[in-house]
């Protein structure tokens, strides 16, 4: 059972946070966080539903984490295990996560794959996304997996897609010439780019691309 306590900062003020595995009694709060983070016109059918959440806690509870501030769930992060090898064909988010239902979870796989990370807007200034990501790295080490991997949206790409290829956009992010709300955040969390994937998800701002990014287990030789 994963659980830890730590302090995050609201400006100069330390605030106690608890990270733990979520459970059935948390489902309503988890869905509420999704509603707060992705309000209309975001389609409501893409928020977590109870069947998806039930699968998370039944099939892979170690990969279903939430973070509490003052007893209130402020965010969550969900993953599954897959078997990934460099050079594998490109995949979509829908295919590799089973549309978030994770019925394709492979307990004997080698890679922890991020399904979703979501923080309520009222708590985003506390840096909870980075804390959750670090917690998933700990799950990778605990389970002896090779890596954490996931595809990141690139919501800034549409602003430059007329003059830059997706590869050039990624190069400028790494050179510090541009910043992207998601990819720059993932870089700050310790993730490194693997490759851009075309048609990763339906997302107009990303021009349907996703950037596959990983964190390698430092205790394993891959």
Helices and strands as residue ranges (DSSP letters): E 3-10, E 13-21, G 24-26, H 27-37, G 44-46, H 50-59, G 61-63, E 64-69, E 72-82, H 93-97, G 98-100, E 111-119, G 121-126, H 128-143, E 147-152, G 157-159, H 166-174, H 183-188, E 192-197, E 210-216
